[in-house]
Amino acid sequence: MAPVKMDNKPTLCACKTDSYDASKTIAATYPTKDLWIFSIPLHLRYNPDKPFGFSYVKTLLYSVTTTLIVANLYYCQPLLIQMSQSFEASYEEVSRIPTCVQAGYAVGLFLICPLGDSVRRRQLVLGLILCTTLLSIGLAVTRDVIVFEVLSFFVGLANVAPQILIPLVAEIAPQEIRAFAFSLTLTGLMFGILLARVVAGLVAEFFPWRVVYYAAIIIQALVLTGLYFTLPDYPAKGADPPSWRLHWSTLVLAVTEPIAVQVILINIGASACFSYYWVTLTFLLGGPPYNYSTVVIGLFGLLGMAGVAAGPISGRLVDHIRPWHSLLLSITLLLVFQAVQVVAGGIHISAVIVSCFGLDFVQQIQTVALATYIFSISIAAISRLNALYMISFYVGQIIGSSVGTAIFIRYGWRASALFGLGLYGFQLCVVQNEE
């Protein structure tokens, strides 16, 4: 029997060695550390034999994350007067703060967002949120307005984690519910934009403005902790090309893909309409014939939030019809609601209420349809396509707020409403010509 035992020992040892070597190979191929330091929870580590599936619970979590993180871009806007007093700076000096934030965000959209197509998304998201958390500490404690402006630029630059999560959801969701899943995270993004100004303004009414940023630090730390325990470690989608090649391919997509060109043009017009409307609405309601107080004007934001809250309904609609037909339907309805604003916006308040809710609700349909349409070009390039989508959205905001406001001040509300109507007409021409 001894020889038999002797013969078995090498076999058993070989099995253990093979198993050990296999585990080493898997560990080397699929990392187990976050940022080379922290261990990834076992249930979140990538296993090719058990790929991560789509989950509505995680999608809702990403939506809330998007709301809380994108708010960092808008906290400063209602605080500028208090900042001016605190820093002993002029209005002109503090007015550069939101510009620095938006400029940093625009740079981050182009430089960082495309990386989602070549790196592990978990590491990128956690790293970005860690950066914005640390930078927010600087915003809360600095006593120099120049330092605050510089830090604001870098906060905007690093605050693009939502733009990694949003295309991630669109990528992992099944085709038949992709628009609905995307609409959930997009609703979170829009809520963050609307809520940040309101919350920051209310807090600053009763407390020093720095309390807003101390609260933001706590919120970001909680989000970072929550994602550490819930965000799966999706692998990179392929080889890691040089950064310049990713960004060059993003530019190529913007000018060579007909769908991308169409979506970019429509999105610029759509974002310009959204921005112009909410900026000039304050002037319209604050002047004759309405002469409403600031508090009453603020309540109209609830109508916009109600329209945004209907975002998941728009996702269901886009899932059941082609994105192109969703675009055509939404632009047509937007023309109708904008016509109400043109004809009676400054005559009777009911026209403002109807147009306010209608425009925001239908714009959600349009936004989801645009994103679904551009993402259909290539799942492998979804982060780069999302970067193009968001950059065009940002460009539209600049055009809408600057041009729309200038027209309102010089020619009145009806002329600015006609400007919006013209933008919707432009979108209709683009979507017809490209089909």
C-alpha positions in Angstrom: 0.0 0.0 0.0 2.9 2.3 0.6 3.7 2.7 -3.1 0.1 3.6 -3.7 0.3 6.3 -1.1 3.5 7.5 -2.6 1.9 7.7 -6.0 -1.1 9.7 -4.7 1.0 12.4 -3.0 2.3 14.0 -6.1 -1.2 14.0 -7.6 -2.6 15.8 -4.6 0.2 18.2 -4.5 -0.2 19.0 -8.1 -3.9 19.8 -7.6 -3.1 22.2 -4.9 -0.4 23.8 -6.9 -2.7 24.2 -9.9 -5.4 25.7 -7.7 -3.0 28.1 -6.2 -1.6 29.1 -9.5 -5.1 29.6 -10.9 -6.1 31.8 -8.0 -3.0 33.9 -8.4 -3.8 34.3 -12.1 -7.4 35.5 -11.3 -6.1 37.9 -8.7 -3.6 39.3 -11.1 -6.2 39.7 -13.8 -9.0 41.1 -11.7 -7.8 43.5 -9.0 -8.9 43.2 -5.4 -7.9 46.7 -4.3 -9.5 50.2 -4.6 -7.0 52.8 -5.4 -4.2 50.3 -4.6 -5.0 50.6 -0.9 -8.5 49.6 0.2 -9.8 46.0 -0.3 -12.8 45.7 -2.5 -15.7 43.9 -0.7 -15.8 40.3 -1.9 -19.4 40.5 -3.3 -18.4 43.5 -5.4 -15.3 42.0 -7.0 -15.5 41.0 -10.7 -16.0 37.4 -11.4 -16.3 36.5 -15.1 -18.3 33.4 -14.2 -20.9 35.5 -12.3 -21.2 38.8 -14.1 -23.0 41.6 -12.4 -26.7 41.9 -13.4 -28.9 45.0 -13.7 -30.7 46.0 -10.5 -33.3 48.7 -10.0 -32.2 49.1 -6.4 -28.7 50.0 -7.5 -30.0 52.3 -10.2 -32.0 54.2 -7.7 -28.9 54.4 -5.5 -27.0 55.9 -8.5 -29.8 58.3 -9.1 -29.6 59.6 -5.5 -25.8 59.8 -5.8 -26.1 61.8 -8.9 -28.5 64.3 -7.2 -26.1 64.8 -4.2 -22.9 65.1 -6.3 -24.2 67.3 -9.1 -25.4 69.8 -6.4 -21.8 70.7 -5.8 -21.9 72.8 -9.0 -24.8 75.0 -7.9 -24.4 75.6 -4.1 -22.5 78.8 -4.7 -25.1 80.6 -6.9 -27.5 81.8 -4.1 -24.6 82.5 -1.7 -22.7 85.1 -3.7 -23.9 88.1 -1.7 -22.9 86.5 1.6 -19.6 85.5 0.1 -19.0 89.0 -1.0 -19.4 90.3 2.5 -17.4 87.4 4.1 -14.4 87.8 1.7 -14.7 91.6 1.6 -14.8 91.3 -2.2 -16.8 93.1 -4.8 -19.8 91.5 -6.6 -17.7 91.3 -9.8 -15.0 89.3 -7.9 -17.4 86.7 -6.4 -19.4 86.5 -9.7 -16.4 84.7 -11.1 -17.0 81.8 -8.7 -19.8 80.1 -10.6 -17.9 80.7 -13.9 -14.9 78.9 -12.5 -17.1 76.0 -11.4 -18.7 75.7 -14.8 -15.4 76.1 -16.6 -13.9 73.3 -14.6 -16.9 71.1 -15.2 -16.6 71.6 -18.9 -12.9 70.7 -18.9 -13.8 67.6 -16.8 -16.5 66.5 -19.2 -13.9 66.4 -22.0 -10.8 65.2 -20.2 -12.2 62.7 -17.6 -15.6 61.4 -18.9 -14.1 59.5 -22.0 -11.9 57.6 -19.6 -15.0 55.6 -18.6 -14.5 53.6 -21.9 -11.0 52.4 -20.9 -10.7 52.1 -17.1 -12.5 50.4 -14.2 -15.5 52.6 -13.4 -15.6 51.9 -9.7 -12.1 53.2 -9.2 -12.8 56.3 -11.3 -16.0 57.2 -9.5 -14.6 56.6 -6.0 -11.4 58.6 -6.8 -13.4 61.5 -8.2 -15.7 61.7 -5.2 -12.7 61.5 -2.8 -11.1 64.4 -4.7 -14.3 66.6 -4.5 -14.7 65.8 -0.8 -11.1 66.9 0.0 -11.4 70.0 -2.2 -14.7 71.0 -0.5 -12.8 71.1 2.8 -10.7 73.8 1.3 -13.8 75.7 0.1 -15.3 75.6 3.6 -12.2 77.0 5.4 -10.4 79.3 3.0 -10.5 83.1 3.7 -9.2 84.2 0.3 -11.6 84.7 -2.6 -8.8 83.9 -5.2 -8.1 80.6 -3.5 -11.9 79.9 -3.4 -12.1 80.5 -7.2 -9.2 78.2 -7.9 -10.6 75.5 -5.7 -14.0 75.9 -7.4 -12.4 75.3 -10.8 -10.9 72.0 -9.6 -14.2 71.0 -7.8 -16.0 71.4 -11.1 -13.2 69.5 -12.9 -13.5 66.5 -10.5 -17.3 66.6 -10.1 -18.1 64.5 -13.2 -18.7 61.2 -11.3 -22.4 61.4 -12.2 -21.3 61.4 -15.9 -19.6 58.0 -15.3 -22.6 56.5 -13.5 -25.2 57.6 -16.0 -23.7 55.9 -19.1 -22.9 52.9 -16.8 -26.6 52.4 -16.1 -27.4 52.7 -19.8 -24.8 50.2 -20.6 -25.8 47.4 -18.1 -29.6 47.8 -18.4 -31.4 45.4 -20.8 -32.3 46.9 -24.1 -36.0 46.8 -23.5 -35.8 49.0 -20.4 -32.7 51.0 -21.2 -34.4 54.3 -21.6 -36.4 53.9 -18.4 -33.3 53.0 -16.4 -31.4 56.0 -17.9 -34.4 58.3 -17.1 -34.1 57.3 -13.4 -30.5 58.6 -13.2 -31.2 61.6 -15.4 -34.1 62.5 -13.0 -31.6 62.5 -10.2 -29.3 64.8 -12.2 -32.1 67.3 -12.8 -33.3 67.2 -9.2 -29.7 68.0 -8.1 -29.7 71.1 -10.3 -33.0 72.4 -9.1 -32.6 71.5 -5.4 -29.1 72.7 -4.8 -30.0 76.4 -5.3 -33.1 76.1 -3.1 -31.4 74.2 -0.3 -28.3 76.5 -0.3 -30.5 79.6 -0.2 -32.7 78.3 2.7 -29.7 77.3 4.8 -27.9 80.6 4.1 -31.0 82.4 5.2 -30.5 81.2 8.8 -26.8 80.2 9.0 -23.4 81.4 7.7 -22.8 80.3 4.1 -19.9 78.1 5.1 -22.4 75.7 6.8 -23.5 74.8 3.3 -20.0 73.6 2.4 -19.5 71.8 5.7 -22.8 69.9 5.0 -21.5 69.2 1.5 -18.4 67.6 2.9 -20.5 65.3 5.2 -22.9 64.4 2.3 -20.0 63.5 -0.1 -18.3 61.4 2.6 -21.6 59.5 3.1 -22.0 59.0 -0.6 -18.4 57.8 -0.9 -18.9 55.3 1.9 -22.2 54.1 0.4 -20.7 53.5 -3.0 -17.7 51.7 -1.5 -20.1 49.0 -0.2 -22.5 48.9 -3.2 -20.7 49.8 -6.5 -19.5 46.7 -8.3 -16.1 46.6 -9.8 -17.0 46.4 -13.5 -13.9 45.6 -15.6 -12.4 47.9 -18.2 -14.1 47.4 -21.5 -10.9 46.7 -23.4 -7.2 47.6 -23.8 -6.2 50.9 -22.2 -5.4 53.2 -25.2 -3.4 56.5 -24.7 -5.6 59.3 -23.3 -5.0 61.4 -26.3 -6.4 58.7 -28.6 -9.6 58.5 -26.5 -10.1 62.3 -26.7 -9.3 62.4 -30.4 -11.8 59.6 -31.1 -14.4 61.7 -29.2 -13.8 64.6 -31.5 -14.0 62.3 -34.5 -17.4 60.9 -33.3 -18.7 64.5 -33.0 -18.1 65.3 -36.7 -18.4 61.9 -38.5 -21.4 60.1 -37.0 -24.6 61.5 -38.4 -26.6 60.6 -35.3 -24.1 62.2 -33.0 -24.1 65.4 -35.1 -27.9 65.5 -35.0 -28.1 64.9 -31.3 -25.5 67.5 -30.5 -27.3 70.2 -32.6 -30.7 69.3 -31.1 -29.3 69.2 -27.6 -27.7 72.6 -27.9 -31.1 74.0 -28.9 -33.0 72.1 -26.2 -30.6 73.1 -23.4 -30.6 76.8 -24.6 -34.5 76.7 -24.4 -34.4 75.2 -20.9 -31.8 77.8 -19.6 -33.4 80.8 -21.3 -36.8 80.0 -19.9 -35.9 79.7 -16.3 -33.6 82.7 -16.3 -36.2 85.0 -17.9 -39.1 83.6 -16.0 -37.8 85.3 -12.9 -37.8 88.7 -14.7 -41.2 88.1 -16.2 -42.9 87.2 -12.9 -41.1 89.9 -10.9 -42.3 92.7 -13.2 -45.6 93.9 -14.5 -48.3 92.7 -14.8 -47.5 90.1 -12.1 -45.1 91.8 -9.7 -44.7 88.6 -7.6 -42.4 88.4 -4.6 -39.3 86.3 -4.5 -41.0 83.7 -2.4 -43.9 83.3 -4.9 -41.5 83.2 -7.8 -39.6 80.4 -6.1 -42.7 78.4 -5.8 -42.8 78.1 -9.6 -39.8 75.9 -9.3 -42.1 73.3 -7.8 -43.9 73.1 -11.2 -40.5 72.5 -12.8 -39.7 69.8 -10.3 -43.1 68.2 -10.9 -42.2 68.0 -14.6 -38.8 66.5 -13.8 -40.4 64.0 -11.4 -42.3 62.6 -14.4 -39.0 61.6 -16.0 -39.4 57.9 -15.5 -42.7 58.1 -17.4 -40.8 59.5 -20.4 -38.3 56.7 -20.1 -41.1 54.1 -20.5 -42.4 56.0 -23.5 -39.1 56.0 -25.2 -38.6 52.3 -24.5 -41.8 51.6 -26.4 -41.2 53.7 -29.5 -38.1 54.5 -31.5 -35.9 57.3 -30.2 -36.3 59.3 -33.5 -40.1 59.2 -33.2 -39.8 60.2 -29.5 -37.8 63.2 -30.6 -40.3 64.2 -33.3 -43.2 63.9 -30.8 -41.4 65.8 -28.0 -40.3 68.7 -30.2 -43.8 69.1 -31.7 -45.3 69.2 -28.2 -42.6 71.7 -27.1 -43.5 73.9 -30.0 -47.2 73.9 -28.8 -46.3 74.8 -25.1 -43.9 77.4 -26.2 -46.6 78.9 -28.4 -48.8 79.3 -25.3 -45.9 81.2 -23.7 -45.5 83.4 -26.8 -49.2 84.3 -27.1 -50.3 84.7 -23.4 -47.2 84.3 -21.1 -47.3 88.0 -20.1 -51.0 88.3 -20.1 -52.5 85.7 -17.8 -50.7 83.6 -15.2 -52.5 80.4 -16.3 -50.5 80.5 -19.5 -47.3 80.6 -17.5 -48.4 77.7 -15.3 -49.3 75.5 -18.3 -46.1 76.3 -20.2 -43.9 75.9 -17.1 -45.2 72.3 -16.3 -45.6 71.3 -20.0 -42.2 72.4 -21.1 -40.4 70.7 -18.3 -42.3 67.4 -18.6 -41.9 67.2 -22.4 -38.3 68.2 -22.2 -37.7 65.1 -20.1 -39.0 63.0 -23.0 -36.8 64.8 -25.3 -33.7 64.5 -23.1 -34.1 60.7 -22.6 -34.7 60.3 -26.3 -31.6 62.2 -27.2 -29.4 60.2 -24.9 -30.9 56.9 -26.0 -30.4 57.9 -29.6 -26.7 58.9 -29.2 -25.9 55.8 -27.1 -27.3 53.6 -29.8 -24.2 54.4 -31.9 -21.9 52.2 -29.8 -22.0 50.7 -26.3 -18.2 50.4 -26.4 -17.9 54.2 -26.7 -20.8 55.1 -24.4 -18.7 57.3 -22.0 -17.3 59.3 -24.9 -20.8 59.7 -26.4 -22.1 60.8 -23.0 -19.3 63.4 -22.8 -20.4 64.8 -26.2 -24.0 64.8 -25.0 -23.2 66.7 -21.8 -20.8 69.2 -23.4 -23.5 70.1 -26.0 -25.9 70.5 -23.1 -23.4 72.9 -21.3 -22.9 74.9 -24.5 -26.6 75.3 -24.9 -27.0 76.6 -21.3 -24.4 79.3 -22.0 -26.2 80.3 -25.2 -29.7 80.3 -23.7 -28.8 82.2 -20.5 -26.7 84.9 -22.3 -28.7 85.4 -25.5 -32.1 84.9 -24.0 -31.5 87.3 -21.2 -30.1 90.0 -23.5 -33.2 89.7 -25.7 -35.5 89.9 -22.7 -33.8 93.0 -21.3 -33.7 94.8 -24.6 -37.0 93.8 -26.3 -39.2 92.2 -23.6 -40.7 88.9 -22.7 -42.5 88.3 -26.0 -39.3 88.7 -28.1 -37.5 86.3 -25.8 -40.4 83.8 -26.0 -40.1 84.0 -29.8 -36.4 83.3 -29.5 -37.3 80.0 -27.7 -39.9 79.2 -30.4 -37.3 79.7 -33.1 -34.9 77.3 -31.3 -37.6 74.6 -31.2 -38.3 75.2 -34.9 -34.6 74.8 -35.5 -34.7 71.4 -33.7 -37.6 70.3 -35.8 -35.7 71.1 -39.0 -32.6 69.1 -37.8 -34.6 66.0 -36.7 -36.5 65.9 -40.0 -33.5 66.4 -42.2 -31.5 63.6 -40.5 -34.2 60.9 -40.7 
